[in-house]
Amino acid sequence: MLASVINWAALLVVVIMLLGAAAVLVVRQHMAAVAATTVVSLGASAAFAMLRAPDVAMTEAAVGAGLSSVIMALALRRLGLWRITTGSGSEANRREVADKQAVDGADA
Amino acid sequence: MRNYVSLLFVCGLAFLLFVLAGSFEFGHAPMLIGQAINQSSPGQVGAANIVTSVVLGYRAIDTLGELAILFAAATAGGLVLGRSRPDARHDPEAGFILCTAADLLYPLLLIVGLFIILHGHLTPGGGFQGGVVLAAAFFLPLLARPGARFNHAAFAVLEGLAGAAFIVIGLLGLHYGDAFLQPLLGRGVMGSLLSAGTLPVLYIAVGIKVGTELASLIAHISAYEPAPGEGES
């Protein structure tokens, strides 16, 4: 009984990880892609916990999901691909959207 | 063209992983030395967490290499990113919610990180995991108030002392025992906080080193000067 529950949970985790990995490629915003990689890392952490490797699961959660996404987000900020905006309708926000369109155009 | 090359590369990688995964039974790695370590570790090292007895006992020199790699990476990162000027402009202070949450979470994260480090030889976790939690704790106030000063010098001193402590303990093992990084001070009662000899001390050194190193690396990366006109409401 418990084994089959864990099997289904593992399957669910793998599906979520695959969806997250696909989302990294598909989403337009860079920050959303960083968040999707975090989902993949969290799924890996859950999978490690199910495989009875709690040490690796903790490392994956702390380094893979926590630290590396913070570093990626800060790198995006340094590169000017992510800006902290104040208020939704502000001038800064509109400029950010325009910049993003320009960056996406350059990518394509 | 580039996309097709990437696709080909990914397909090759997937094929290799598939072959590797197919040659092992899932969840049952071919353990050659694992059984022997599982049986002899409680009597030899005395750590309740066998992973720790491997990381800091049987393979402690590997851990020293890992610390050296981390140190080189953090040093290179700091070198490339440089140091921000004292008169540099900063982002405005974050809102009320983030500031309050950072103040509340700071002591909690410190306690969780220290708990994971101190209980590394008893429960899952240890210096590396707890060190990352400590780094997160040190970074939180900086996230809420980007203008706050981050004391890079003090962190560098702490980091150097922790790294030196690891090597000094290793040399003491060489002097009083038989080998570099050999656990000393006896095994103690397995499962109690003061057990497993010098392993907890080594993990404290690892935790402080990892925490300070990563915190100062993140502080380096986050020291970002917005261009004029940017980041203002």
Boltz contact constraints between the chains, C-beta under 6 A:
constraints:
  - contact:
      token1: [A, 54]
      token2: [B, 124]
      max_distance: 6.0
  - contact:
      token1: [A, 55]
      token2: [B, 51]
      max_distance: 6.0
  - contact:
      token1: [A, 55]
      token2: [B, 124]
      max_distance: 6.0
  - contact:
      token1: [A, 58]
      token2: [B, 124]
      max_distance: 6.0
  - contact:
      token1: [A, 58]
      token2: [B, 125]
      max_distance: 6.0
  - contact:
      token1: [A, 58]
      token2: [B, 129]
      max_distance: 6.0
  - contact:
      token1: [A, 59]
      token2: [B, 129]
      max_distance: 6.0
  - contact:
      token1: [A, 62]
      token2: [B, 129]
      max_distance: 6.0
  - contact:
      token1: [A, 62]
      token2: [B, 132]
      max_distance: 6.0
  - contact:
      token1: [A, 63]
      token2: [B, 132]
      max_distance: 6.0
  - contact:
      token1: [A, 67]
      token2: [B, 132]
      max_distance: 6.0
  - contact:
      token1: [A, 74]
      token2: [B, 221]
      max_distance: 6.0
  - contact:
      token1: [A, 74]
      token2: [B, 222]
      max_distance: 6.0
  - contact:
      token1: [A, 77]
      token2: [B, 224]
      max_distance: 6.0
  - contact:
      token1: [A, 78]
      token2: [B, 224]
      max_distance: 6.0
  - contact:
      token1: [A, 86]
      token2: [B, 233]
      max_distance: 6.0
